[in-house]
Amino acid sequence: MTREVLVVTHPRRSVVRDSAQRVIEGLVAAGVNPRVLRDEAAQLDLTGAAVVPHDADAAVGVELVMVLGGDGSLLRGAEFARTADVPLLGVNLGHVGFLAEAEPDALTSTIDHVVRKDYTVEDRMTIEVTVRRHGELVYSGWALNEMSLEKAERARMLECVLEIDGRPLSRWGCDGVICATPTGSTAYAFSAGGPVMWPGVEALLVAPISAHALFARPLVLAPKATVAVEVLEPVPAIVYCDGRRMVEVPPQARVEVVRGGRPVRLAVVHPRPFTDRLVAKFGLPVAGWRGRVER
């Protein structure tokens, strides 16, 4: 049976070319057929891989989507992986790379794990986002990290009302509102003052952005909760899903967020505690730790 892997890269970074070619050559040598997106193949001059159109079905039929880049590239790869319902594996060639499974120095061993199918898969919760105005559907989308509702006019505050499970909670004058998954808790929501949630937690995180209100703390909700934000007059807003997909939201519109029906599946080849990942990615000070003393 033919084995295929979609290799997604960041074509505007020079460091990617050599790594991408190593991945392609390693897969071909092991009898695994790599695919690359047409625009990336042209910019990186990649050889040895099948070139496919850059559309939603690019990963249909592959066993894995392998991404070389930072978190932005991982989020782009997640779009293909989720559509095809296949695992996503990232090699960090960016800065923080919180979603990536491996660092550049582990590229060779990561290729070997892929060839041997030696990896586990963990499901990451997603959210589904809808925008309605006067009951009419304006937009429907999804996110792995977060939905951010942001003011469309820089000089004015966004006026909105937050609703949880059909009941109003608070009105805010703010720059925006973030609704994030546990995976996204270390991204935009973290910058807005939200807590870090371990990947095993199932919850929705809501965090206002620069809210002028006495009650403006981040909220952690049950995974079955329904979050809604009503945009009031006069300032319009913009909804961003993972910072990649956006739609304009006029006043009197309603943005609803619920748990997604389809997760994103992350491939794990180098398992380690999430605590260690936090320490490594954020450079946290742990000098002096001695650990549990056995008696």
Stockholm file with secondary structure:
# STOCKHOLM 1.0

chainA/1-295         MTREVLVVTHPRRSVVRDSAQRVIEGLVAAGVNPRVLRDEAAQLDLTGAAVVPHDADAAVGVELVMVLGGDGSLLRGAEFARTADVPLLGVNLGHVGFLAEAEPDALTSTIDHVVRKDYTVEDRMTIEVTVRRHGELVYSGWALNEMSLEKAERARMLECVLEIDGRPLSRWGCDGVICATPTGSTAYAFSAGGPVMWPGVEALLVAPISAHALFARPLVLAPKATVAVEVLEPVPAIVYCDGRRMVEVPPQARVEVVRGGRPVRLAVVHPRPFTDRLVAKFGLPVAGWRGRVER
#=GR chainA/1-295 SS CCCEEEEECCTTCHHHHHHHHHHHHHHHHTTCEEEEEHHHHHHHTCCSSEEECSSTTTTTTCSEEEEEESHHHHHHHHHHHHHHTCCEEEEECSSSCTTCSBCGGGHHHHHHHHHHTCCEEEEECCEEEEEEETTEEEEEEEESSEEEEEESSTTSCEEEEEEETTEEEEEEEESEEEEECTGGGGTHHHHTTCCCCCTTCCCEEEEEESCCSSSCCCEEECTTCCEEEEECSSCCEEEEETTTEEEEECTTEEEEEEECSSCEEEEESSCCCHHHHHHHHHTCCCTTCCCCCCC
#=GC SS_cons         CCCEEEEECCTTCHHHHHHHHHHHHHHHHTTCEEEEEHHHHHHHTCCSSEEECSSTTTTTTCSEEEEEESHHHHHHHHHHHHHHTCCEEEEECSSSCTTCSBCGGGHHHHHHHHHHTCCEEEEECCEEEEEEETTEEEEEEEESSEEEEEESSTTSCEEEEEEETTEEEEEEEESEEEEECTGGGGTHHHHTTCCCCCTTCCCEEEEEESCCSSSCCCEEECTTCCEEEEECSSCCEEEEETTTEEEEECTTEEEEEEECSSCEEEEESSCCCHHHHHHHHHTCCCTTCCCCCCC
//
